[in-house]
Amino acid sequence: MSDRPRHRIAVLALPGLIPFELGIPQRIFGRSLDSAGRPLYEVTTCSVLPPGPVRTDADYAILVENGPEALAAADTVVVPASHKAGPVFEQGVLTPELAAALALVRPGTRLVSICTGSYVLAAAGYLDGRPATTHWASAEHFQRTFPRVRVDADVLFIDDGDVLTSAGVAAGIDLCLHIVRRDHGSAVANEVARRTVVPPHREGGQAQYIPRPLPEARQATTAAARTWALARLHLPLQLRDLAERESMSVRTFTRRFREESGISPGQWLVRQRIERARQLLESTDLSVDQVARDAGFGTAQSMRQHLQSALGVPPTVYRRTFRARTPDHGRSDA
């Protein structure tokens, strides 16, 4: 309806902000139109201080023309990441200026964070007892800093009704598109995605693509078995094979292995095979069947099940997302 007020979104620009992430809400919500071509959202960028320049993490500042009073009028408040939030990151407490600004937010306002903007919501108490995510590289620190938050570092975003959090950078796009879809349906969200040239939908429960190296062993009593196994992942390895490499009983080997790595030998083997499959999918033209055999899964169906469980996507989707460019693809004829 033409006389229906637009949903008001305030984007909080904090010192040290990341320009890319600050621009995501404007790009997604600002391009969301109804069937008559009218904007569905009114997006306002504001600062915790009076209008003026705000430093970014790049070599320039941006001029923010709205102060914290914009938060009082917002239906949704979005907090992108900042690299200079000081006490928020270091101690989990708000600065006086930030606390005063957030005090202007009306009860019932929808709250959204992009990447480590989650620290601001957590420091303000909005995430206490609730599920939330953040960039995987900050997840452990985030959990230590805010033990009352139920942190899930393995997802792209979490929608907990009136509080939504996302992982790093591109996951902020996914979350904003999800909000548009929730507010106005798939047709509007898909059109925004098409104009932005991004996938229209990635499930929030899809895993962040996180490197998961094996924890260093405190005593290398099973290191030789691990090295031996890594060279033979394509073979159907048995637990007794690994134990024999260390001249241990299966029971003793299993106990020592878990003490050193934090996981069982079987779990470790699956993780290593997933990692091998990821590398092959990214860097080779091998078929999915061949990748499954070389990684030790035996069949494509077995590998598909393991990758779906660990990463949230099947092998073909993973390959399309992370396929390494061949020399011809990036070659210039100049």
C-alpha positions in Angstrom: 0.0 0.0 0.0 1.3 3.4 -0.9 0.4 5.0 2.5 2.0 2.1 4.5 5.0 3.5 6.4 8.3 1.9 5.4 10.2 -0.3 7.9 12.9 1.9 9.4 16.4 0.4 9.7 19.2 2.1 11.6 22.7 0.9 10.9 25.2 1.7 13.7 28.6 3.0 12.4 31.1 2.4 15.1 34.8 3.7 15.1 37.0 1.3 13.2 34.1 0.0 11.1 34.6 -2.3 8.1 33.2 -0.4 5.1 32.1 -3.5 3.3 30.0 -4.7 6.1 28.6 -1.3 6.8 27.4 -1.2 3.2 25.6 -4.5 3.3 22.3 -3.3 4.9 22.0 -0.4 2.5 22.7 -2.6 -0.5 20.2 -5.3 0.5 17.4 -3.4 2.3 17.9 -0.3 0.3 17.3 -2.2 -3.0 14.2 -4.1 -1.7 11.2 -2.8 -3.7 7.5 -3.7 -3.8 5.7 -4.7 -7.0 5.2 -1.0 -7.9 8.9 -0.3 -7.5 8.6 1.6 -4.2 11.3 1.1 -1.4 10.2 -1.3 1.3 12.7 -0.1 3.9 14.1 3.3 5.0 17.8 2.8 5.8 19.6 5.3 8.0 23.3 5.2 9.0 24.0 6.7 12.4 26.8 7.1 14.9 27.0 6.9 18.7 28.3 10.5 18.7 26.9 13.7 17.0 27.1 13.7 13.2 30.6 13.8 11.9 33.4 11.7 10.5 33.9 8.1 11.7 37.1 6.3 11.1 37.1 3.0 9.3 39.6 0.2 9.3 40.8 1.4 5.9 42.8 4.6 5.1 39.8 6.9 5.1 36.9 8.1 7.3 33.2 8.4 6.3 30.9 11.2 7.1 27.9 10.0 9.1 25.1 12.6 9.0 23.0 11.1 11.8 23.6 10.8 15.5 22.3 8.2 18.0 18.8 9.6 18.0 18.2 7.7 14.8 18.1 4.5 17.0 15.0 5.7 18.8 13.0 5.7 15.6 14.2 2.4 14.2 12.2 -0.8 13.8 15.4 -2.7 13.2 18.9 -1.9 14.4 21.9 -3.4 12.5 25.3 -3.5 14.1 28.1 -4.3 11.7 31.6 -5.3 12.8 34.2 -2.8 14.0 37.9 -3.3 14.7 38.2 -0.7 17.4 35.4 -1.4 19.9 37.9 -1.3 22.8 36.2 -2.4 26.0 33.5 -4.2 24.2 36.0 -6.8 22.8 38.6 -6.6 25.6 36.3 -6.7 28.6 32.8 -7.4 27.3 31.4 -4.0 28.5 30.0 -1.1 26.6 31.6 2.3 26.5 29.5 5.1 28.1 28.7 6.6 24.6 27.6 3.2 23.2 25.5 2.4 26.3 23.8 5.8 26.1 23.1 5.2 22.4 21.7 1.7 22.8 19.5 3.0 25.7 17.5 4.8 23.0 16.5 1.6 21.3 12.8 1.0 21.8 11.6 -2.3 23.4 10.6 -4.7 20.7 13.0 -3.4 18.1 14.5 -6.1 16.0 18.3 -6.4 16.6 20.8 -7.7 14.0 24.5 -8.1 14.1 27.0 -8.8 11.2 30.1 -10.7 12.1 31.7 -9.4 15.3 29.0 -6.8 15.7 27.6 -9.6 17.9 30.0 -8.4 20.7 28.0 -5.2 21.0 24.6 -7.0 21.3 26.2 -9.4 23.9 27.8 -6.7 25.9 24.4 -4.9 26.1 22.8 -8.1 27.4 20.6 -8.8 24.4 22.1 -12.2 23.8 22.0 -13.6 27.4 20.6 -17.1 27.3 20.0 -17.0 23.6 21.7 -18.8 20.6 24.0 -16.6 18.6 26.9 -16.9 16.1 29.8 -14.8 15.1 32.9 -15.1 12.9 34.5 -18.5 13.5 37.9 -17.0 14.3 36.4 -15.1 17.2 34.0 -17.7 18.5 36.1 -19.1 21.3 37.0 -15.6 22.6 33.3 -14.6 22.2 32.2 -17.5 24.3 34.8 -16.9 27.0 33.8 -13.2 27.1 30.1 -13.9 27.2 29.5 -17.3 28.9 25.7 -16.7 29.1 25.4 -16.7 25.3 24.8 -20.0 23.6 27.4 -19.7 20.8 27.2 -21.8 17.6 30.2 -21.1 15.4 29.2 -23.7 12.8 26.4 -21.8 11.1 26.1 -18.8 8.8 23.4 -17.0 10.8 20.9 -17.6 13.5 17.3 -16.2 13.5 16.1 -16.1 17.1 13.0 -14.1 16.3 13.7 -10.5 17.3 17.5 -11.0 17.6 19.5 -12.2 14.6 23.2 -12.8 14.4 25.5 -13.7 11.5 29.0 -15.0 10.9 31.6 -13.0 8.9 31.2 -10.8 5.9 29.3 -12.7 3.2 27.1 -14.3 5.9 25.8 -10.8 6.6 24.5 -10.7 3.1 22.8 -14.1 3.7 21.2 -12.8 6.9 19.9 -9.6 5.3 18.4 -11.5 2.4 16.8 -13.9 4.9 15.2 -10.9 6.7 13.9 -9.6 3.4 12.5 -13.0 2.6 10.9 -13.2 6.1 9.4 -9.8 5.8 8.3 -9.7 2.2 8.6 -13.2 0.7 11.0 -15.0 -1.7 10.1 -13.0 -4.8 11.4 -9.8 -3.3 14.5 -11.4 -1.8 15.4 -13.2 -5.0 15.1 -10.0 -7.0 17.5 -8.2 -4.6 19.9 -11.2 -4.8 19.7 -11.1 -8.6 20.5 -7.4 -8.8 23.3 -7.9 -6.2 24.6 -10.9 -8.1 24.7 -13.2 -5.1 23.1 -16.6 -4.4 19.5 -15.9 -3.4 19.5 -18.3 -0.5 21.9 -20.1 1.7 20.5 -21.9 4.7 21.5 -20.4 8.0 22.4 -23.9 9.3 25.0 -24.3 6.6 28.4 -24.6 8.1 31.0 -21.8 8.0 34.0 -23.0 6.0 36.3 -23.3 8.9 39.8 -24.9 8.8 39.9 -27.5 11.5 43.4 -28.6 12.1 44.1 -31.4 14.5 45.0 -30.2 18.1 48.7 -30.6 18.8 49.4 -33.6 20.9 51.0 -32.9 24.3 53.0 -36.2 24.0 53.6 -37.6 20.6 52.9 -41.2 21.5 50.5 -41.7 18.6 52.1 -39.3 16.1 53.7 -42.0 14.1 50.3 -43.8 13.6 48.7 -40.5 12.4 51.5 -39.9 10.0 51.2 -43.4 8.7 47.5 -43.1 8.3 47.6 -39.8 6.5 49.7 -41.4 3.7 47.0 -44.2 3.4 43.7 -42.4 3.7 42.6 -44.0 0.5 42.8 -47.4 2.1 40.1 -49.0 4.4 42.1 -48.5 7.7 41.1 -50.3 10.8 41.7 -49.2 14.4 43.9 -52.2 15.0 46.1 -51.1 12.1 46.9 -47.8 13.8 47.4 -49.4 17.2 49.9 -51.9 15.7 52.0 -49.0 14.4 52.6 -47.9 18.0 52.8 -51.5 19.4 49.8 -50.8 21.6 46.6 -52.6 22.4 43.5 -51.1 20.7 42.3 -50.1 24.2 45.5 -48.3 25.2 45.9 -46.7 21.8 42.4 -45.4 21.8 42.9 -43.9 25.3 46.2 -42.3 24.4 44.9 -41.0 21.1 41.9 -39.3 22.8 44.2 -37.8 25.4 46.4 -36.2 22.8 43.9 -35.1 20.2 40.7 -34.7 22.1 38.8 -37.0 19.7 38.6 -40.7 19.0 40.7 -42.3 16.2 37.6 -42.9 14.2 36.5 -39.2 14.4 40.0 -38.2 13.5 40.0 -40.4 10.4 36.7 -39.0 9.2 37.9 -35.4 9.7 41.1 -36.1 7.7 39.2 -37.7 4.9 36.8 -34.8 4.8 39.8 -32.4 4.6 41.3 -34.5 1.8 38.0 -34.5 -0.1 37.8 -30.7 0.3 41.3 -30.3 -1.1 40.6 -32.6 -4.1 37.2 -30.9 -4.9 38.9 -27.5 -4.8 42.0 -28.3 -6.8 41.4 -31.2 -9.2 39.1 -32.2 -12.0 38.5 -35.7 -10.5 35.0 -37.0 -10.6 33.1 -37.1 -7.3 33.4 -40.9 -7.4 37.2 -40.7 -7.7 37.4 -38.1 -5.0 35.4 -40.4 -2.7 37.8 -43.3 -3.4 41.0 -41.2 -3.0 39.7 -39.7 0.2 38.9 -43.1 1.6 35.1 -42.9 1.7 34.7 -45.7 -0.8 31.6 -44.5 -2.4 30.2 -41.1 -3.5 27.1 -41.7 -1.4 29.3 -42.2 1.8 31.3 -39.0 1.1 28.1 -37.0 0.3 26.7 -38.0 3.7 29.8 -37.0 5.6 30.3 -33.7 3.8 26.6 -32.8 4.2 26.9 -33.6 7.9 30.2 -31.7 8.4 29.8 -28.7 6.0 26.1 -28.5 5.4 26.5 -28.9 1.6 27.0 -31.8 -0.8 30.3 -32.3 -2.8 29.0 -30.7 -6.0 27.9 -27.5 -4.2 31.2 -27.3 -2.3 33.1 -27.7 -5.6 31.1 -24.9 -7.3 31.7 -22.6 -4.4 35.4 -23.2 -3.9 36.7 -24.5 -7.3 40.2 -23.2 -7.9 40.7 -21.2 -11.1 42.8 -22.9 -13.7 45.6 -20.9 -15.4 43.4 -20.5 -18.6 40.5 -19.0 -16.6 42.5 -16.1 -15.3 44.8 -15.6 -18.3 45.1 -12.2 -20.0 45.9 -12.1 -23.7 47.5 -8.6 -23.3 
